[in-house]
Amino acid sequence: MVAEKVAEQCPGCGVSLPAADQPPHPYMTCSTGCWARYGELLAVQYSDPQRMTFHQLVVDTYAAQHPDGAEPRAVQSVAIHLMTLYLFVERDVNPALGTRLHRRMVWGVSRILDRFSVVDQAAAAAVRYSLRASCGVR
C-alpha cells in the first residue's frame, strides 16, 4: 500500500500539490511539489522542438511568480525575467530570442541593481492576470 503524500501550498503561486521528495529551488519561493511539476514541464518542452519556441515565456513566468527576498541573485533573476516578459507581452518580441536577451541583460542588471524590492504577491498576481489576458497563458 502506497501512502499518499500530503498536499502543500506553494508560497509563490498558491497552487496546492503533493510534496515531492526533492529540495525546492535554492532561491525561489516555491514548494517542493511546484518545483517538481515545473521540472516535468521543462522535460516535456526540451523533448519537443516546437514547444521550445515559447520556452523562455514559461521560464520567465514561473520565475516571476516565485520571487524570494533580497538576495542578489534572486533580485537579479526576478528583474531579468520581468524585463523579458515585458518585451514578449507588451513589445511583441519573439520569445525564442529569450536566451539571447537574458545574456544581454545580465551585464546591465548586475551593474545597475544594488537593491531591488522583489515583487510582492499583488505584483505577481498582476503578472499572471496580464499573461492570461494578453496571450491566454493559464
Secondary structure as UniProt FT lines:
FT   STRAND          7..9
FT   TURN            11..13
FT   STRAND          16..18
FT   HELIX           32..46
FT   TURN            49..50
FT   HELIX           51..54
FT   HELIX           55..65
FT   HELIX           72..90
FT   HELIX           95..97
FT   HELIX           98..112
FT   HELIX           121..135
//
